[in-house]
Amino acid sequence: MPQRCNLRDRPAYAPDKPAGIKTRGRNINVEMDENANIGQRIADKVAEFGGSWTFIIIYVSFLVAWMSFNTFVLVHYGSGPEENSSMLTHISF
């Protein structure tokens, strides 16, 4: 017959590590930052900006402005190929 564990027999505090074992606390993020090369640091900064609210607001503002500009051009200059082709001849490089 299996033995039952009585919770009253257990110590009130269980240590995080066995007695006699020494551990050194370290922060792996600090170590990664210290050992990162220039490419990894640039990638971290780009990712940090790309995930920020500042980037999202700038991107949405640019997208709305771009759509508004295209709508304005479409309404005032028409959408037929003959109108667009004459307009494109003035924008030659």
C-alpha positions as CSV (number, residue, x, y, z in Angstrom):
1,M,0.0,0.0,0.0
2,P,1.5,3.4,-1.0
3,Q,2.4,5.8,1.8
4,R,0.5,9.0,2.1
5,C,2.2,12.4,2.5
6,N,1.1,14.3,5.5
7,L,1.3,18.1,4.8
8,R,1.8,18.8,8.5
9,D,5.1,16.9,8.4
10,R,6.6,19.1,5.7
11,P,8.7,22.2,6.6
12,A,6.8,25.5,6.4
13,Y,9.6,27.0,4.2
14,A,11.2,25.1,1.3
15,P,14.5,26.7,0.2
16,D,15.0,27.5,-3.5
17,K,18.2,25.6,-3.7
18,P,19.7,22.7,-1.8
19,A,22.0,23.7,1.1
20,G,25.7,24.0,0.2
21,I,25.2,25.0,-3.5
22,K,26.3,28.4,-4.4
23,T,24.7,30.1,-7.4
24,R,25.6,33.4,-9.0
25,G,22.6,35.5,-10.0
26,R,23.0,37.1,-13.4
27,N,20.8,39.0,-15.8
28,I,21.1,37.4,-19.3
29,N,19.8,40.6,-20.9
30,V,22.7,42.6,-19.6
31,E,25.1,40.0,-20.8
32,M,23.5,39.9,-24.3
33,D,23.8,43.7,-24.5
34,E,27.4,43.7,-23.5
35,N,28.3,41.0,-26.0
36,A,26.3,42.3,-28.9
37,N,28.1,43.5,-32.1
38,I,27.2,46.7,-34.0
39,G,24.8,44.9,-36.3
40,Q,22.8,43.4,-33.4
41,R,22.6,46.8,-31.7
42,I,21.3,48.5,-34.8
43,A,18.8,45.7,-35.3
44,D,17.6,46.2,-31.7
45,K,17.2,49.9,-32.2
46,V,15.2,49.4,-35.4
47,A,13.0,46.8,-33.8
48,E,12.4,49.1,-30.8
49,F,11.3,52.0,-33.0
50,G,9.3,49.8,-35.4
51,G,7.2,48.5,-32.5
52,S,6.6,51.9,-30.9
53,W,3.5,54.0,-30.9
54,T,5.5,56.8,-32.5
55,F,6.1,54.6,-35.6
56,I,2.5,53.5,-35.8
57,I,1.2,57.1,-35.7
58,I,3.7,58.3,-38.3
59,Y,2.9,55.3,-40.6
60,V,-0.8,55.8,-40.3
61,S,-0.5,59.5,-40.9
62,F,1.6,58.9,-44.0
63,L,-0.8,56.3,-45.3
64,V,-3.8,58.6,-44.9
65,A,-1.9,61.5,-46.5
66,W,-1.0,59.2,-49.4
67,M,-4.5,58.0,-49.9
68,S,-5.9,61.6,-49.7
69,F,-3.4,62.7,-52.4
70,N,-4.2,59.9,-54.7
71,T,-8.0,60.5,-54.2
72,F,-7.5,64.2,-55.0
73,V,-5.5,63.5,-58.2
74,L,-8.1,60.9,-59.3
75,V,-11.0,63.2,-58.7
76,H,-9.5,66.3,-60.4
77,Y,-7.6,64.7,-63.3
78,G,-9.9,61.7,-64.1
79,S,-9.2,58.0,-64.3
80,G,-9.2,57.2,-68.0
81,P,-6.1,56.1,-69.7
82,E,-6.1,59.0,-72.1
83,E,-6.1,61.6,-69.3
84,N,-3.4,59.8,-67.3
85,S,-1.2,59.3,-70.3
86,S,-1.2,63.0,-71.1
87,M,-0.4,63.8,-67.5
88,L,2.4,61.2,-67.4
89,T,4.1,62.8,-70.4
90,H,4.7,65.9,-68.3
91,I,6.4,63.8,-65.6
92,S,9.2,62.4,-67.8
93,F,12.7,62.0,-66.4
